Amino acid sequence: MLAMRKIIKRENIKGLDIPEEMGEYVEIIILPVEATTEVEEEYFEIITEDGKDIRVPNWTEEEWNYAVLSSLLNSKEDNEDWEDIFESR
């Protein structure tokens, strides 16, 4: 399989919001998309060190915060009053 790999300054990458926490330089890996592969912009894929393929929703930070807060508020095992803590009433 043809692939490209390059280390580049984070600030020189246009069109992607790369967090400053990732450092001054980032590694970019480009792989071709197979003709049979459906391109889904709703998810991105992470491959772990042990080769496990994980699909992660491509949500905005606001959507992630809402999902996390909702899961905390809906937890039956949690004794905290998260609505009061996050002032979400």
N, C-alpha and C positions, 0 to 999 in steps of 0.2 A: 504494500500500500504506500502510495506517495504521501509524504507529510513534510511540513516545514516547522521549524522550531527556532525561535529567536528571543533573545533577552533585549528588552527595550525600555526606555524611560517611560514611566507611567504617564507623564504629562504629554508625551508625543502621540498617544493613542486617542484618536478622535472617534466619537460615536459610541463610546462605552464609558459608563461612569464607574471608574475603578477607585475604591476607597483609598485614602491616603495611608491608612493603616497597613496596606500591602507593601509599602516602602517605595523608594524612589524608582526602582527597576522591577519589572514583572516579566515573567516568561510567557510568551505567546506560542501556542501550538495550533497549527492549521491543518485540518484533515479534510479530504474531499467528502462530499455527501453522495452516497450511493443513489442511483436513479430510483431505487425502490423505497428509499427512506422518505417518510413524510416529514416535512419541516413543521414543527409545532413550536410556535413562539410562546405558548403558554407555559412551557417547561424548559428547563435546561438540565443537562445531565452531568453528574459527578461520578467519576470512577475512583473508588477507594484504592488504597495501596494493595489490598488483597484481591483487586479485580472486580469487586462488586459494583454494579451499575445502579445508580440512584437517580431517579427523576425528581426534581425539585420544582415546585411552582415558581414561575418567573413573576412574582408579585412585587409591588412597590413596597417601600418601607412601611407606609401607612397600612397596607393590607396585611403585612406580617404582624404589625403591632396589634391590629384588630383581632387577628386569629389567635395570637398568644393570649391576649386579654380575655377573649371569649372562652378559651379553654380553661383559663384559671377560674373564671366566674362560674363555669359549668361543672367544676370538679366537686364530686360529692364527698371525697375524702379530705378535703381541705377545710380547716376550721377558720381561716382568715376571712375577714370581711373585705374582699378585694374591691367591691364597689365603693366602699368608704375610702379605702387607701388610694384608689385611682380617681376618686371623685367622679364616678361614672353614673351616678343616679340622676 
